Amino acid sequence: MVDTAAPEMATGHTILPMTIFEHSVVGVLYFTIGIIGTVGNLLTFIVFMYQKPVKSPRNLVFANFALANAFVVAPFVIPGSSSFVGRWLYGETACQAYAFEGMLAGIGAVGALIVLGVERYLAICCKDLYLNLSSGNVMCMILLGWLNALFWAAMPLLGWCRYYIEPSGTSCTLDWQIVDDQYVSYVTGLTTFCFCIPFAVLVLCLIRASNCIVPETESSEKASPKNEQDEWFSEKQLLKLAWTFTIAAFIGWGPYAYIVIWPFFNNMSNATAVLAVMPPLMAKASTMIYPFAYMSRSAKFRKAMFLTLGCGEQEKKEN
């Protein structure tokens, strides 16, 4: 039986009280979300890369988004197994590595969504420019997103802020229990450049794209009747998917943005176990939505997902 008292870990750090049953529930959620999210997003990545439901190079944008979200949930075994025991099992080095990977993947996933939003804007509002985009141009946008993620994820390892065991005691993230000048400056920059500005740009791109697509819908459908055979999604469907992903990401990552700012205005004595546990679970849970969203919009994509899993038979093409 795990002691449910709140033991002191280090100066200024405490573990919030949770029963072994509560820890086990969290462990089950980690494994459930992790398996569904990892498998679903990896299958989505494979479909976009090898079956190309949308033409190249735009398939790279959607494949990158799927891969980033797979990275968000892939290490689920680590916090999941720790939750079943009720304490962090893997030592200080693994704590730093896990927190770094989580930060890198999380910011990378938001960055990948921004690239997707920009792609939607260019595809719908700037068609001449979009048609001239090469795979190299797309890869540059993707690389910029990951370089931004690498910068912010590496800083706590290099001395600007720090990673530490979460107050739940079973996972690692930014050390939001000690609010010093480094923490305030880092979190201010992080939330500004990795959450507020990106989501503002994303929403602006999607609003502009939505305004552009309305008057062109009828003409574009009449002008390119073969388009639906070549691609599995129409421009309007991809735009609706981008809006769905934006809402899901905001709901999923919003609690993380809230929890790192929360100590600015509150004392740690007011923190609860739910406050510590919910942000990582919600961020990881949001990744489960994306594969199902694609499947709900396209029967071809749904069939491709099942075929990738080895379910069903490939249709024979007629000569």
N, C-alpha and C positions, 0 to 999 in steps of 0.2 A: 504494500500500500504506500502510495506517495503521500508525503506530508503535505497537507493543504495550507499550512501556515505560510506566511510571506517572508522567506529568509532573506537576509541581507547578502548581496553578492559582492558588491564593492561599494566604495563611498558614493552615495547618491543613487545607487541602483537597488531596486527591489523586484522580487517576483510576486506578481499579483496572485491572490489565492484562487485556486481552481481545484475541484475534486477530480479524482481519477476518472470518473464517469464523464465529466465535462471535457477533460483532455481526450478521452477516447472518442467522443462525438466529433471533436475537431479533427482527430486523426482519420476517422472514417470520411469526413468531408474532404480532407486533403487528398486521400487516395481516390475517391470518387471523381472529384473535379480533375485531379491530375491525369487519371487514365483517359477520361473522356476528352479532356482538352488536348492532351498530347497526341493521342491517336487521331482525333478529328482534324487537328491542324496539320499534322504531318501528312495525312492523306490528302488534304486540300493542297498542300505544297506540291505533292507528287503529281496531282491532277493538273495543276496550273503549269508545271514545268514540262511535263511529258505529253499531256493530251491537249494542252493549249486551248481551253474553252474560249479564251479571248486571244486575239492576234498578238504576235511579238511586235514591239518589246513591252507592250502593256502587261503581258502575262508575268513579267518580272516584278512589277509593282504588287500584284496580288499574291504572288508566290512569296515575296519578301515579307508581306504582312502576315501570312500564315506561319512562316518559319519563325518570325519574331515572337508570335503568340505561343508557338510550341515551346520556345525557350523559356517563356514566362512560367509555364507549368511543369516542364520536364523534370526538375529536381524535387518533385512532390514527395518522393520516398524519404527525403531527409527530414523535413518538418513533420511529415506524417508518422514516421516511426518514432520520432522524439515525443510526439504528442501521446502516443500509446503508453509511453513510459512516464511521461509527465515532466521531463527535463531534457535539456539539450544534450545529445549523446556524442557529439563528434569533435569536441575540442575547439580551441581558439582559432587555429589555422583554418579549419573547415568553416567556422563561423564567418570569418572574413571572406573566404572564397564564395560561400553561399550568398552572403549579402551583396558582394560585388556582382555576382552573376544575376541576382534578382534585380539589382538596380540597372545593370546594363540591358537586360532583356526588357524591363518595364519601360525605360526611356526609349529603347530601340523600337518597341511596339508602338508607342505613341508617335515616334518619328516616322515609322512605316505608314501609319494612318494619315499623317500629314502629307506624305508623298502621294498616297492614294487620293486624297482630297485635291491636291494640285493637279494630278493626272485627270481627274474628273473635270476640273475647271478648264484645262487646256483642251481636252477632247471635245467638250461641248461648246465652249465660248471662243476658242482660238484654234479652229480646225486646221488652218493653213500651217500654223506653227507646229501644231501637234503632229501633222503628217510628216513633218521633216525631222521629228525626234528620232534619234538612233538609239540602239541598245546602250551605247556608251553614255549618251545624255541621261538616260534613265538610271544607269548604274551610278553615275555621279551624284544624282539626287539621293539614291539609296545610301551611298557611301557617306554623304554628308550627315544623314540621319544617324548612322551608326557611330561616326566620329564624335558627334555631339553626345551621344549616349556614353561612349567610352570616356570622354572627358569628365562628365559628372559622376560616373561610377568609380573612376580611379581616384578622384580627389580625396575621399575619406581614407583611402589607403596611403595617401601621400601627406596626410596631416591636416587637410582642411575638413573639419568635422571628423566623424569616426563611425565605424560599425560596431554593434554590440548585440548581445542577446536581447530579444524582445521581452517586455514585461510578462508575457505569457510563459517565458522560460523554455520554449520549444522551437524557436526560430530566431533568425538574426536579420537585422535591418539597420537603418540609421539609429544611432543612439539618441532617442528623443527624451531620455530621462534627465539629461544634464543640458541645460540651456545656457551656454556661454556665448561669447562674441563670435567664435568660429561657427557654432551651430546656427546662430541667427543669420549671419552673412551667407552661409552655404544654403540654408533652407530658403532664404529670400530669393537667391539667385536660381535655385532649383525650381521652385514653384513658378517663378516668373518666366524662365526661359524653357522649361520642360513641361509646363502645364497650362498656364494662363495664356501666354502668347501663342503657343501651338494650337490650342483649341479655338482661340479667337480667329487665327488665320484659317483653320480648317472650316469653321462655320461660315466665314466670309466666302471662301471658295465654293462651298456647297450652295450657299444662297445665290451667288452669282450664276453658278451652273444651273440651278433650278429656274432662275429667271430667263436664262438663255434657251433652255430646252423647250419651254412651253410653246412659243410661236413656231418652232421648227419641227414639232413632233409629226404633224401630218405630212409635211413635205418630205421629210427625211425618210419616213416609212414608205412613201410612194416612190421615192427616187431610188431606194436600195432594197427591193424586195428580197434579194438574195442574201442580204446581210445576216438575217436570222439563221440561215443555213450554215454560213461560215462561222458565226460566233454563237455561243450558247446563251448569251445575255444581250439584250438591247441596251442602248445607252441609258434609257430611262430606268431599266432594271438595275443597272450598275450604280446609278445615282441614288436610287432608293436604298440599295445595299450600303452605300457609303454613309447615308444618313443613319441607317440602323447601327452600323459599326460605331459611328460617332457617339450616338446616344448610349450604347452599351459600354464604350470605353470611358465616357464621362462618369457614368454611374459606377463603373468598376474601379476607376482610378481616383475618382473624387474623394472617397474616404481616406485614401493614402495622403492626398494633398492636405486634407483636413487634419489628420492625426499628427503630421509633422509640424503644422502651424499651431495646433491646440496648446502645446506647452508655452507658447508666447503669452497666453492669456489665462492659463490655468495652472494650478499646483498639482504635482504628481500624486499628492494624497487624494485627489479627486478622481484619479484614473480607475477604470474598472477593467475586468478581464474581457468583457465584450468589446470595449473600446480598443483593446490591444489585438484581439483575435480577428475581428471583422474586416479591417482593411485588407490584409493579405488574402483572406478567403474571397472577398468580393472581387479583388483585382484578378485573381486566378479564375474565378467562376465566370467572369465576363468573356474569357477566351473560348468557353464552350459554345457560345452563341454563334460565332462566325461560320463554322462549317454547316450548321443547320440552316443558317440564313441563306447560304448559297444553294443548298439542296432544296429549300422551299421555293426558290425562284426559277429553277431549271430542272426539268425532268432528265435532260441529258447529263447534267452535272451529278444529279442524284444517282443515276445509273453508273456513271464513271466511278463514283466513290465506292459503290458496291462491287464493281468489277475489280477495282484496285485491292479490295479486301478478299477477292477470290470468290465472290458470290455472283452467280449469274453467268451468262455466256456472252462472249463478244459477238456482235452482229457481223455477219459476213458481207463484205462490200460486193455489190454487183458490178460486173464489168460492163 
